[in-house]
Amino acid sequence: KPWTCVVWDPQATGDDKEVKVLSGHKGFVSGCALSRDGKIALTGSFDKTLIVFSLEDGKCQHVLRGHTGRIDRCALSADGRVAASGSIDTNVILWDVKQGEALRTLDDHAKSIRGV
């Protein structure tokens, strides 16, 4: 399943371990973050986008665009309201997960972002 993120149930047995297959990227999926309540997944990709998924139905809620280089890292805040993405473009972007919009770009970095 290229360019996807698979969500697994670690307590399931047999063939029921795979819960959802999250797809929509056009490049390698480089990161995934899950909300604490288990309702939202965030994926980052070499295609320069993040996708916010509902884990209830596996559907795309938002495609977040703003990076000019591949995304290497992504994370969600503890309350699941804000996402952060780090890219080879040397920027960190903070996102409003519910609205699907950029909140702020942190752009004073000298090299690519390897952690958020």
JOLINFEN-V724070 format. One line per field, one symbol per residue. ss: DSSP state (~ for helix, > for strand, _ for the rest). phi: phi as a letter, one per 20 degrees, with the letter a starting at -180 (. if undefined). psi: psi as a letter, one per 30 degrees, with the letter a starting at -180 (. if undefined). A space follows every 50 residues. Layout:
ss->???
phi->???
psi->???
//
This chain:
ss->___>>>>>_____~~~_>>>>>>_____>>>>>>_____>>>>>>___>> >>>>_____>>>>>>_____>>>>>>_____>>>>>>____>>>>>____ >>>>>>__________
phi->.fmccdedefefcmeeffebdecqfdagedabcdfgemeccccdbfemcd cedeefcmefebdecredcgedbbbdfgemecdccccffmdddeceffem cfeaddceeecgedac
psi->ikhlkkkljffllbggejekjjlflglkjflkkklefgfkkkkllfgglk kkkkfefglkekkkkflflkkfkllklefgfklkkklfggkkkkkjeefh lkekkjggkfllkgk.
//
